[in-house]
């Protein structure tokens, strides 16, 4: 169902907008429209420009709140006054600023120490004083590494063939680490050769004394001390945040409300009173009819002025759609929105989709045991995770359980419970001129005819509301199409049930008349609407040719759409057939003791694969065979512009 909407304009002194929003408007859902756009014909309007003072504080509150454990809060944050919460937020910001600045320094130092340790680690086993090596005057030294792929070339060419001494220090999965020494007068040649081997030079710290191992331990000790200081700062920050968590949450909650509601100024317009030169704001938006009544009652004794547009069609913007369905059917709004939200004048198809989808799914997937599993699984998932698809599965599972009793099937066994209606694979009916055919297939086609007729009635209602004469009376799914299809369906049912058709000439005349009306729908609509100009455009010949092919397509679509519902019965039969295969594989059909592992796995397989396929096929029927006949789905969603405050 679609809630009835009213367009509301609110006016008051410019400086009173915050009080109005917090005291009244934030108690209701309102879809604001841009007042400047809505009132474009009014002269002297200006935008309401003002900087939001709450955004900076809100960003700070969100930053600190992300570091707290909200689940450990015992105090109710909502009970704290806003002024107190903001004061404590600012005090906490001052306290934490010094701690965070110090922590940044320590983290930077920690990164430097870690980098030094990483450089020294490969050379820890060098038993020489690092300072002494670095102070060589006539001999150049290079610390670095060579990729493992070039180790063989290094050993074949460098060792013994170059005026250099090398010291291999360590290896890992990628590199060989080491040092090479060469006379300063010859080092440029050696550097060139090592460069060809992709030697990467590493620079060790010069300010430490002793061997690399000793220096490594000294730096590691400094890093450990630095890490302890960082941990102490973290603990101090954690305690400060813990003491102020209730204030943080209170500040964040109230600042979110204030910040969001402050932004209504973006949608407001300002105007000056002609006699007093005082500035007033104007806010425009859509509200549910019930909320409008409550708002008017709230502001009865206030200086706020409220204007309510009685005719929505007089408003420049499109009326938004707000769905309001019973809770049991609400999950099916997901399917409706997948196709498109209904516009404000359309019939909300949610309840029809919920009933038909569940009903058709149950027929195609009729099994007591599997249906109960789907119902329980879907219900639990919907209750605890609030997943709309789970709610749909739960209702579909209930329908499957019902038809499982009708078909006498429980986990594929058809000899445990008695069929209350029929068994899909066995029930047959004889039709005149056709012969013996499965009963479920016949019932599926009849049910499909009924749904097509219902969808055509809905089409007529929707377009009657939209005041579209052609689509209401003359088109394929209009009154003319309904008469044609209903008459054909009646004749088919009478013929296959073996009854004579009374006054057959009248029914033939109805069919011919309805076809002619659909054929001449455009000129007939222009005549009824009294439109000027030619009633037939493009010439009589072109009109007849185009109309012939359009009517051929109409007849073909009626036939194919109706025949498409055969899949309902086909899946009911195939479900029973698939389960009979599972039972056969488990050895349950020969009277012996069945293999329960095969039965369990087979049921799980059928539940998963066939459940998915059936769900998609039913959705296809809803969208292509029904929605395409009566539903446009071009609505504008109702989006509340304010953060609703708690009572």
ROFIMI-379419 format. One record per residue: x, y, z of N, C-alpha, C, CB in turn; residue in one letter. Coordinates in steps of 0.05 Angstrom, whole numbers, plus 5000, padded with zeros to 4 digits. Glycine has a CB too. Layout:
REM residues N
XYZXYZXYZXYZA;...
***
This chain:
REM residues 647
501749765000500050005000501850255000498150005024X;500750464988502250724987500950925005502250824957X;502551045023501451235041500651495026503551305063X;498451605036497551855024499352085033494551915032X;500052255013501952475018500552745016504252454999X;501652935030500853215028503353395025499153305053X;503053605009505253795005504854015025505353904976X;506954065042506854255064508854475060507254105091X;508054715066509954945066509955055095509055165046X;512355095105512655195133514155465132514254985151X;513155655147514255925146514456035175512556115129X;516756175180517156295206519556485205517556085228X;520056625227522356805228524956655222522556945255X;526756775208529256645199530856535223530956835184X;531056685244532556595267531256375283533156815285X;528756305276527256105292527355835279524356195295X;528855805257528755555242529755315258530355575217X;531855355275532955125290530855035311535555215304X;529555225324527555145344525254995331526455395359X;524355095308522254955294522954675286521455115270X;525354645275526254375266526554185289528954395251X;527854275311528354095334525754035349530354225352X;524054235352521654195369519454055354520754465379X;519154105329516854005314517653815291515154235303X;519053925272519453785247521053525250520853955227X;522953525268524653285272523153045284527053345288X;520653095292519052875303517652715281516952985322X;517852815256516352685234518252635211513952865226X;517352465193518752415168517752615147518452125158X;519552765136518852965115520852945092518653245127X;519852935068521552935044521653225033520352735022X;523853365039524053645032524553685002526253785049X;523353884991523953974964525254244965521353974946X;526854314945528154574944526054794941530254584921X;525954964962523855174962524255374940523855314989X;526755434933527255624911526255514885530255674909X;526455254881525455134856522355124856526554844853X;521255044879518355014881516955284878517654884907X;518255494889516955754889518355944869517055874918X;519155834847520755984827519156224816521555804804X;516556214818514856434809514656664829512156334801X;515556624853515356824874517857004872515156694902X;517457264872519657454870520857504897518757714857X;523457574897524757654922525857434940522957814937X;525757184930526756964946529856934943525456694938X;531056874965534056834965534656574980535457074979X;536956454974537656204988538456265017540056064974X;538056065034538756085063541655985065536755925081X;543556175067546356105067547456135095547956275047X;548655925107549855935133551655685136547655945156X;553955725148555855505152554955335175558755615157X;555155075171554454875192556554875214554054585180X;555854965239557754975260558354715274556955175281X;556854505267556954255281558754045267554254135285X;559454095242560953885227563653825238561153975198X;565154035246567853995257567753835283569254255262X;565853905301565653755326564753475321563653895345X;562953435302561953165295564152995285559653185275X;565853105267568152955257570052865279569753115236X;570553045299572252985321570952765339572853235338X;568352785343566952585360566952315346564052675364X;566652305320566752055305569651935306565952085276X;571652105304574452015306575051885332576352245301X;574152005354574751895381572951655387574352115402X;570451665378568551445384569551195370565751515375X;570851215347571850975333574050835350573051055306X;575250975369577350845385576350735412579551055391X;573650765417572550675442571050415440570650895454X;570550295462568950045464566150125473570249835483X;564350155454561650245460560150045476560150315435X;560749785473559249575487559749585517559949305476X;561949705525562649715554561349945569565649725558X;559850105555558650345567556250255585557750555546X;556250345609554050285628552150525630555150215656X;553250765628551651005631550151065605553451245639X;547651165608546051235585547051495573543051255593X;548251485549549351735537547251945530550951665513X;544851855525542752035517541952225539540251885507X;542352125565541452285588543352525593541352115612X;545652535580547552755585546752995569550352665578X;546653235582545953485567547953535545545853725586X;547053665523548753715500551153895508547153835478X;550654105523552754295530554954155545551654525546X;554153985564556153835580557753645562554853685603X;556353505544557653315527559653455509555553165509X;558953685498560753835480563153945496559354065467X;562754035520564954135537566953915543563954255564X;565953675549567653445555569053355529566053215567X;567753375507569053305481571353495475566953315458X;570953745480573153945475575453905495572054225477X;574753845520576853795540578453545533575653765568X;577053335523578353095515580153145490576252875508X;579253315472580753375449583453515457579253565430X;583253695476585653835486587553635499584954055506X;586453455515588153255529589453065510586453095549X;587952975490589052775471590852895451586752635458X;590553155445592253275425595253255432591553575421X;595953315457598753285466599652995465599053385494X;597952815473598652525472599052435443596552355486X;597252515425597552425398599952535384594952495382X;600652795390603052915379605552765387603253215386X;605652705413607952555424608052275411607752535455X;605752155407605651885395606651895366602851765397X;606052105352606952125324610052145324605752375311X;611152285343614052305344615252035349614952505366X;614151885369615151625376614851425353613751515401X;612651445339612151265316614251315294609351285305X;614851575289616851645269619551535277616951955266X;620251565303622751455313622851145311623251545342X;620551025317620350735316620850635287617650635326X;619850785268620250715240623150735232618550895222X;624550945242627350975236629050745248628451245247X;628450675273629850455287629350195273629050435316X;626950145265626249895250627849875224623249875245X;628050105211629550115185632550045190629250385172X;633650155212636450105218636849805225637350275242X;635049695240635249405247635149235222633049325267X;633349315204633049155179635649165163630749265163X;637049395163639549425148641849275161640349715145X;641949275188644149145203643848845205644249255231X;641448745204640948455209642648275191638048395204X;642948335165644548145148647548145155644148215119X;648448355169651348385174652048335203652248665165X;650248215219650748175247653148005253648248055260X;653847825236656047635241658747745233655447375227X;658947985223661448105216663048175241661148355197X;665348055245666848095270668848315268668247835278X;668048545259669748775257668349015268670648825227X;669949205277668849455287667749615263670949615303X;665249685265663949825242665250105238660949855247X;665850245259667050505257669750485243667350635284X;671250275250673950245238673750195208675450005251X;671850035200671449985171670650235156669249765167X;668750385169667850625156669950845154665450735171X;672150825171674251035171676650965153675151085199X;676450735139678750665121679250895102678050405104X;681850965099682551195082683351125054684851345095X;684850905050685850835024684150605011688750745025X;682550485027680850265017677950345019681449995034X;676550314997673650364996672050115003672750464968X;669850145017668249915024665349965016668349855056X;664049745008661249754999659649535013661049724968X;657549615029655649425040653349405021654749515069X;652349165017650049144999649148854994650749264972X;647648814972646548544967646348504937643848514980X;646548244930646248154902643947964900648948024892X;642247984880640047794876641147514873638347864852X;639747314883640747034882641146944854638746854896X;639747054835639946964807642747024795637847104790X;644247214808646947294798649247194815647047594795X;648647014834650746914852652846754836649546744874X;651946584818653846424803655746604786652446224784X;654646804773656346984757658347134776654647194742X;657347214799659047354818661347174826657347434843X;660846924833663046754842664946674819661846504855X;663846644795665546564772667346794763663846474749X;666247034763667747254751669247424772665847434736X;667947484794669147674813671347544829666947784832X;670847314842672747194859675247114844671546944873X;677447224852680047154840680647304814680146864834X;678747444803679247584778679247894780677247504757X;678547984803678348274807680148364830675348354812X;680948614829682648724850680848814873684248974839X;679648604886677748664907677748424927674948714896X;676848484951676348284972673348284979678148324998X;672148054980669248044986668847885011667647924963X;666747965026666047815051663047755048666647985077X;662347495046659547415045658447395074659147145030X;656247535079655247555106652847365111654447845113X;650847385095648347225099646747205073646647335122X;644847015073643046985050640146955060643946745033X;638347035042635546975047634446865021633847225057X;631746855018630546734994631046904969627646704998X;631847154972632147324949634947434944630247554951X;636447474966639047614963641347474978638747904973X;643747544968646247484982647347744992648347334963X;647647765018648648015031651647995036647148075057X;653048215032655948205036657248475034657248015017X;660048475036661648715034663848665014662748805063X;664448864999666948834983668749084987666248804952X;671349024987673349234991675049254966675249165016X;675849504960677549554936679149814941675749574910X;681549824928683050074930681450304919685750054914X;681650534932680050764923680650844894680451004942X;683150794886683950864859682650684838686950864856X;681850444847680750244828677750194833682249984830X;676650324853673950244862671850294840673150394887X;672250504823670250564803669850334783670950814788X;672150184778671949954760670449724773674749854752X;671049684799669749474814666749534817670949434842X;666149794822663349874825661749814799663150174831X;663049864776661749824750661049524746663449924727X;663049344754662549064751660248964769665148904757X;660449054794658248974813655549084804658949074841X;655549324793653049444783651849264761653449724772X;653549144744652548964723651248714735654748884705X;651948654760650748424774648448504791652948284791X;647448754787645148854802645648884832642648684797X;648148954838648848994866647349244876651949024870X;646049214899644549434912646049514937641549354918X;646849764938648449854960646649934984650150094952X;647549855008646149925033647950095050645349665048X;646750305063648350485079647750445109647650785071X;649850375124649550315152650150565168651550085161X;649050585193649350825209652250865217647650805234X;653151125217655851195223656251275252656851415205X;654051325266654251445293654651245315651851615299X;654750985309654950775329657850655328652850555326X;658750575352661350445354661050145361663150585374X;663049985353662949705358662249545333661049645380X;662049285337661349105315658449125308662148825321X;657649035284654849045276652948905296654448925249X;653848685307652148545326651648715351653448275334X;653748845361653449015385651649255379656249115394X;652049375355650349595347647449505344651449725321X;647049265333644349165329642949145356644448885315X;644349025376643148995403642549265415644948835422X;644249465411643849725422641449865410646349905418X;641149835383638749955370636249805378639149955339X;636449545380634049385388633149465416634749085388X;634949525434634249615461632849875460636749625479X;633850055443632550315440629750285429634150505422X;629450105410626750065398624849945419626949875373X;625849765435624149645456623249855475625649425470X;625050035483624350255501622350445488626850405510X;622750495462620850665447618050535446621950715419X;618050275441615450135440613950145467615849845431X;615550115489614250135515612950405520616350065538X;614350615510613250885514610750915497615351095506X;610750805473608350815456606050665469608950695428X;606650425480604550275494603450425518605650005503X;605250565533604350725556602450955547606750835571X;603251085524601551295513598751185505602851425490X;598850945492596350825483594550765508596850565468X;595750665529594250605553593050865565595950465574X;594651075565593751335576591451445559596051535577X;591651415532589551505514587051335518590451495485X;587451075522585150895526583650965552586150605528X;585151025573583851105598582251365595585851135621X;583551555581582151815577579651775560584052015562X;579851605540577451555524575351405540578151385499X;576251215557574351055573572851235592575850845588X;574151425604572851605623570751775609574851785637X;571151825583569452015569567651885548571152225555X;567551615547565951475527563051565528566151185531X;561651565551558851655551558551935539557751655580X;560452115546560252385535560652385505562352575549X;562552225496563052205467560552105452565452015462X;559351895462557051785449554751975449556151515462X;554352115472552252315474552752545454552052425503X;555252635454555952855435555552765406558852945440X;556552525400556252435372553352415364557652165369X;551652295381548852255375547452525371547452095397X;547952705389546552965388547653145366546653105414X;550253125361551453275340550653175312554553275342X;550252915310549252805285546452915279549152495286X;544752915300542053025296542153325289540452985322X;543853475304543953765299545153825272545653895321X;547253685264548553735239546753675215551153565236X;545353445217543553365195541253565193542553075199X;540053635216537753815216538554095209536453805243X;541054175215541954445208541954475177544754495219X;542454255164542754265134540054295120544054005125X;537854315135535354375122535454655109532954365142X;537354815118537655085106538255065076539955235120X;539554845067540154815039537654805022541854565035X;535454705035532954675020531054905025531554415029X;531855095042530055315049530555565031530455395078X;528555735031528755995018528156215038526856014993X;529156455033528756675051527256895036531456785063X;525557035051524157255039523757475060521357165028X;523557725052523157945070520258015072524858185062X;519258065096516458155099516258435089515658135130X;514158485073513858745059513458975078511558725040X;512258935102511659155119513759195141508959125132X;514958975151516758995174519658965166516158795194X;520158875141522858825131524258595147524559075133X;522758445163523858205176524257985156522058115200X;526257825160526757605142525457345153529857565138X;524157195135522856945142523956725124519756975138X;523956485135524656245120522156115109526356045137X;522555965088520355795076521555515071519255925050X;520255315082520955035077518654895064521754895103X;519154735043517054585029517854285029516754695000X;515854125031516353835030513853665032518253755051X;514253405028512053215029512053065056512353005006X;509653035067509252885091506852705088508853085116X;506852485104504552305104502152455115505152055121X;499852395105497452535113496952525143494952425098X;497452295155497152265184499052445199497451975193X;501552465189503552635202502852935200506352585190X;501553005178500753285174498653365195499653325146X;496853175200494753235220496053265248492653005221X;497953095255499253115281500953375283501052875286X;502253445261503953695261502153935265505453715235X;499853945252498054175255497054195283495754155235X;496653965296495753965324497954065342494853685332X;500453985336502754075352503254375351505353925343X;502954485328503654775325501254955327505054815298X;499054855337496655005337496955275352494354845350X;498455275374498855515391501555645386498655445420X;502955575364505555685358505355895336507555455350X;507456055333507456265313508256155285509456485321X;508755905284509455775258507055775240510655495262X;507455845215505255845195505555595177505256105178X;503455445173503455205157501355225135503054955174X;502255175110500355165088500354885076501055385066X;498054775071497854505060496454515034496354315080X;497754405013496654394986494654164985498854354965X;492154224978490054024977490153844953487354164979X;491153954930491253794906494253754898489753944882X;495153504900497953454895498753514866498553154901X;496853504848497453554820498153854815495153474802X;497554024834498154304831501154364839496354474849X;502454164850505254194859507054134835505854004883X;509254284833511054254811512554004810512954484810X;513253884834514853644835513053394837516753654859X;514253174829512852914830512452824859514452704814X;510052724865509552624892511152374897506452564895X;512652374919514352134926512651904936516452204946X;513651674934512251434942513451324968512351214921X;511651274988512451155013510750905018512151365037X;512050675017510650425020510050375049512250195008X;507650265054506850195081505149935079505150425095X;506549715083505249445081505349305107506649285059X;503549105111503748945135506448805137501548725135X;507348775162510148675166510648415152510648645196X;508648235151509047975139509647995109506647795143X;508648205096509048235067511448425061506548335054X;512548555081514548755076517048655061515348885102X;517948405066520348315051519948315021521048035060X;517448295012517048284983517248554970514248164977X;517548764986518049024974520749024960518049244996X;522548844968525148824954524748754925526848614968X;522948564919522448484891521148714876520648234890X;519248854888517949074875519949294868515649184893X;521749364887523649574882525749484861525049644908X;526249224859528049124838527049204810528448824840X;524449184807523249254781522949554779520449124778X;522249684801521849974801519750054822521050084773X;520150264836518350354856515750454843519550574874X;513350374853510850474841510650774844508450334854X;509550904823509051194826506651234844508751324798X;506351484852504351544873501451464864504351834880X;500951464838498151404829497751114824497651564804X;499850954824499650664818498650514842502250564808X;497750274837497150084858499749944866495049864849X;500249944892502649804902502149504899503149884932X;503849364884503449084879504648894900504549004852X;505649004922507148844941505548604952508149014964X;503048664961501448444972500748234951498848554985X;500048334927499448144905501947974899498548294880X;504248094898506747944892507247744915509148134890X;506847824940507347644962505547404961506847794989X;502947444955501047224954501647044930498147324953X;501847164906502246994882504946864882501947164857X;507047004890509746884890509846644909511847094899X;508846674933508846454953507146224942507846544980X;504746284931502946084922504245924899500246204912X;505346064879506545924856508945764865507346124834X;510645884882512945734892512145474906514645914911X;510045494922509045254936508245034917506745324954X;506845104895505944904876508344774862504045024854X;510244934855512644834840514544684858514045064826X;514244714884516244604903514744484926518244824913X;512644324921510944224942512243984956508244144930X;513144034981514243814997514143905026517243744988X;512943735043512543805071515243845085510943595085X;517043655082519543665097521343885087521043405094X;521743905061523444115050522244395054523944065020X;519644415052518244665057518644755086515344645051X;518444575105518944645133521744745138518244415152X;523644605125526444685128526844975117528344495112X;525745035094525945305083524645505101524645315055X;522245435112520745625129522345685155518045505136X;523445475168524845515193527445665188525445245207X;528945585167531445715161531046005153532945575137X;529046065136528446335128527546505151526446335107X;525846395168524846545191527046625210522646385206X;528846435217531046495235532946705224532546235242X;533546675198535346855185534147135183536146765157X;531547155178530247415177530047545204527447375165X;529547375225529147485252531747595263528047265271X;533947455258536547535271538347705253538047285280X;538047675226539747825208538148025192541147635189X;535548015193533748215179534348225149534148485192X;534647995137535047975108532347935094537047745101X;531648115076529048095063528647835048528648335044X;530747745035530547495019529847265038533147445004X;530947265062530347055082527347055089532047085107X;526147295092523247305097521647195074522447595102X;522547245049521147125026521446825026522347245000X;523746725033524146435034522346305055527146365040X;522046445078520346345099517446315090520546525124X;516346515077513546495068513346295045512646775058X;515346285027515246085006515345805018517546124987X;516945765040517045505053514445425065519245515074X;512945615077510245555088508445455065509045805102X;508545595042506845515020507645245009507045724997X;510345185009511244925000510344705019514344924998X;510344765044509344565064506344505059509744675093X;504744715054501944675049501444495025500544945045X;502844565003502444404979503844124981503544544954X;505744104999506843835005504643655016509143855025X;502943755034500643605043498643555021499243745067X;498243755003496343714981497343494962495943974965X;500043474959501143274940502043014955503543394926X;501943014981502742774996505642704994501142544986X;507342914996510242874993511642985017511342994967X;513542825029515142925051518042815047513942825079X;519842995042522642935035522742735012524042815060X;520842754993520842584970519242324974523542514962X;518642244998517142005003514142064998517541905032X;512841904981510041934975508341714986509741954945X;509341555003507741345016507641375046508941075009X;508441605056508341655085505741795093510741825093X;505042005078502542155083500742135059503042455092X;498142165063496242145041496042415027493442055052X;495742415001495442664986492642774990495942614956X;492443024999489843145004488543234977490143385023X;490043264956488943344930489743144909489943624923X;492243134900493142954879496142924881492243054851X;497142724866500042684863500742784835500842384868X;502542984833503143114808503842924785505343304811X;505342704790506242534768504042344759508642374777X;502042294776500142084770497442204760499641924795X;496642434770493942544763493842624734493342794781X;491842514720491442574692488442644687492242334674X;487942804666485242884659485042864629484543164669X;482642794619482142764590480643004581480542504584X;481743144561480543384549479643314521482543614549X;477243414514476243364487478043484465473343484483X;478743324446480443404424483443404431479643684416X;484143364456486943364464487743084474487443564486X;485942964490486542704501487442724530488742564484X;488942534539489842514567492242704571490642224575X;491942874592494143064598494343094628493543344585X;496643164637497043184666495343404678500043254672X;494043344700492143524713493443784723490743384737X;495943754733497243984744497944184722499843904758X;498544084698499144264676496644424668500244104652X;494344294667491844424661491144634681489544214658X;491444564707490844754728492744994727491044614756X;495244944719497245164718496345364696500045054712X;495445264673494645444651492145604659494045284626X;490245464673487845604682488545824702485745404694X;490345754720491145944740492646184727493045814761X;494246124707495546334692493646514678497446214671X;491446404666489446574654488146754674487246394641X;487646654698486446814719488347054727485946644744X;490946994729492847204736493047414714495647084742X;492947334689493047524667490647704668493247374640X;488247594674485847754676486047954699483447574680X;487147864722487548044745489448264738488647884769X;491648204724493548414716492348614697496048284704X;490448524680489148714662487248894677487648554640X;485948794697484148954714485849174728482648784735X;488149094738489949284752490949494732492349134765X;491549414707492349604687490149814682492949454660X;487749724681485549914677485350104700482849764673X;485550004725485350184748487650384748485450014774X;490050294743492450474743492150694723494950314738X;491350624699491250834678488651004680491350704650X;486650894693484351064699485051284719481950894710X;486751204739487651404758489451614744489251274780X;490851534723492651714708491151864686494951554696X;488551814684486751944664487751904636486552244671X;488651664630489651594603487451444589492351434604X;486051574571483651454558484451214542482251664541X;486551244525487351024507488050774522489651114490X;489750804543490650564558488450454577493050634575X;486450614583484250524600482250354584482850754614X;481550444559479350324545480150174519477350534539X;482250264505482650164478485150004473482750404460X;487049984491489549854486489349554492491849974502X;491649414489491749124492490849034520494549024487X;491649174541491049094568488749254581493549114585X;487349404564485149574573482549424575484849824555X;480349574576477649454576477249274551475449664578X;478049374528477749224503479348964504478649394479X;481848984513483548734516482348544536486348814523X;481348654558480148484579477748334568479348644604X;476048474553473648344542474548124522471848544527X;476448184506477447984486478547734500479648104468X;480347784519481747554532479747394549484047654549X;478047534564476147394581474147234565474547594599X;473347334542471547184524472846934513470547364501X;475346964504476846734493477246524515479546824482X;477946614539478346424562475746274568479346574587X;473546424568470946294574470346084553468746504575X;470746144527470245954506472045714508470546094478X;474545754514476445524517475545344540479345624521X;474845464562474045304586471545144579473645484610X;469645274566467145134559467644904540465045334547X;469444954520469944744500471344504513471644864478X;473444554530474944334541473544194564477644434550X;471444334575469944194596467544044585468944404616X;467244054558465143894545462444024546465043634558X;462244284552459644424553459144584527459544604577X;456644604520455944754496456045054503453144674486X;456845214484457045504489454345634483459245634472X;453045754503450445884498450846154483448945934525X;449146204465449146454450452046504439448246694467X;453046314424455846334415456246574397456546084399X;454146654382454446884365455147144380451946924349X;454047174404454547414420457547424428452747414446X;458547184436461347174444463247234420462046904456X;462447124397464047184373464047484367463047014349X;461647604370461447884364463148044384458547974366X;463247964409464848104429467848084422464447974457X;468647854412471447824404472148004381472047524397X;470348004361470948164337470948464344468848114315X;468948544361468748824368471248914384466248874385X;472048754403474348824419476948834403474748624443X;477248664383479548664365479548924349479648424347X;477148994339476949244323477649494340474149264311X;476649494365477249714383480249744387475749684410X;481649514392484449524396485949604371485549244406X;484849524348486049594322485949894318484649444299X;483650014324483250304320483650464345480550354308X;485350374363485550504390486450794388487550354407X;488350864370489351134369487251334359491751144351X;485951284336483851474328481551484347482851394300X;480751254359478551264379479251434403477850974388X;481751414413482651574436482551874429485451494445X;483351944404483352224396480552334394484852254369X;478752164384475952244382474752294410474252034367X;475152114429474152134456475352384470474651884472X;477952424466479252644479478952904464482252584482X;477552894441476953124425479553274417475153314440X;481553124408484053244400483753344371486353044402X;484953574366484853684339486953554321485353984340X;486653584295488553464277487553204266491253424291X;489153084248488352824235488152604255490252744213X;486052444252485652214271487451984264482752124271X;488151954239490051744230492451884217488551544210X;494751834227497151954217498651754199499052044240X;499851864177501451694159499851564137502751484175X;497251614135495751504114494351244122497451454090X;492051184108490450944115492050694110487950944098X;493450674088494950424081497050354102496250454054X;498650554109500650504129499450434156502450754132X;497150564163495850514188494850214189493450704192X;493750124167492649854166494949644168491049804140X;497049694153499349504154500549494183501549584134X;500949734194502149744221500249614241502750034229X;497649674238495749564257495549254255492949674252X;495849154230495648864226497948724241495848784196X;500348824238502648694251502548734282505248814241X;501448964291501149004320499148804331500249294325X;496948764317494948574327496048284326492348594311X;497648224306498847964305500647924330500547924279X;502248134336503948114360502348094386505748364361X;500048234387498348214410497247934414495948414408X;496247814393495247534395497447344402493947444368X;499747384391502047204398502847234427504347264379X;502847484437503547524465501547414484503947824470X;498947434477496947304494497347004496494047364483X;497946884473498346594472500846514487498546494443X;503046654482505646574494505546634524507946724481X;504346854532504246924561502646714576502947194565X;500446634564498746424577500146164578496046394562X;501446084556502845824556505245824575503745764527X;506346064581508646084598508045974626509546364600X;505545974634504845884661504845574663502045984669X;505245444640505545144641507845064659505945034612X;509845244661512245174677511545124706514245394675X;509345234715508445194743507944894747505945354750X;506344784730505744494732508144324725503444424714X;509744414705512144254697514044224720513444384673X;514544434735516344414758515244254781517044694768X;512544254784511344084805511843794798508344134807X;511643724772512143444764515043384766511143404735X;516843574757519643514757520743494785521143734742X;519643644804520543614832520043334842519043824850X;517643234837516942964845518842764831514042894840X;519442814806521142624791524042634802521142704761X;525042864808527742884819527942744846528543184822X;525942774863526042634888525742334885523742744907X;524342244865524141954860526841844852522041894838X;528442004837531141924830532841894855532442124810X;532642094873534142084898533441824914533642334915X;530841764915529941534930530941274917526941524933X;530941274890531941044876534840994881531441074845X;536441214881539341194886539841094915540741454881X;538041174933538341094961537240814966536841284979X;536040684945534940414949532340414964536940244962X;530840634964528440634980525940544965527940914990X;526240514938523840434923523540134920524040564895X;525539984928525239694925524439554951527939574916X;523539724971522539614996524639545016521039364990X;527139575010529339525029529839755047531839435014X;531939725063532739945081534240155065534439835105X;533340395064534640605047537340695059532840835043X;538940805041541540925050540841215058543640915027X;540841265084539941525094541841755087539541515124X;544341685084546341885076545641995049549241775077X;544941815030544241895003541642055004543841644985X;539741975020537242125022537642405033535241975041X;539342435054539842695065541242875045541442675091X;543442765033544942925013543242984989547442775004X;541642804980539842844957537843064963538442594949X;536643064987534743274994536143544995533443215021X;538543555006539943805008540543914980542543775024X;541343724962541943804934539543914921543143574919X;537243774923534743864910533844124922532543654913X;534044154949533244404962534844644951533544384992X;537444594948539144814939538744884910541944754944X;539044684892538944734864536144804854539944484848X;534144634861531444684851530244924865529744434855X;530844964891529845194904530645454890530645194933X;533245464882534245694868532945734841537245674865X;532645514826531445524799528545614801531745254785X;527045484819524245554822523945844830522945364843X;525545934849525346214858525746404834527446274879X;527646344817528146514794525846504774530846444780X;524846264769522646224750520046374759522045934746X;519546354785517146494795517446804792516546424825X;519846894798520347184795520147264765523147254805X;520947094747520647144719517647174711521946934702X;516046994722513147014716512047274727511646774729X;512847354751511847604762512647844745512947644791X;515147854737516148084722515148094693519148094723X;515447874679515047884650512147824642516747684637X;510747664657507947594650505947764663507447304656X;506547874687504548034702505348334703504347924730X;507748394713508548674716508448814689511248694728X;509348674668509448804642506648894631510748624621X;504548784643501848844634500649084649500048604638X;501349124674499949334688501749524704498049214707X;504349474706506049614725508149774711507349424745X;508350034718510450204706512950224724509350484701X;512550254750514850264769516650504764516450014766X;515550734759517150974754516851174777516451104727X;516451074801515951254823518451384835514551104845X;518051594850520251734864520151654893520052054860X;522351554904522351454931522151684951524851294936X;520551634972520351824995522851785012517751775011X;524451995014526951985030526752195052529452025011X;526652115077526552315099529052495098526352175126X;528652755100530852945099532053005126529953195086X;530752935147531652995174532252745190529553155189X;534152765208534652555227532552565249537552565239X;530852355250528652365269529652335297526652135262X;528852525314529752515342528052325358529752795355X;529252215379527852035397525852195414529751875415X;523652065420521652205437522752225466518952045438X;
***
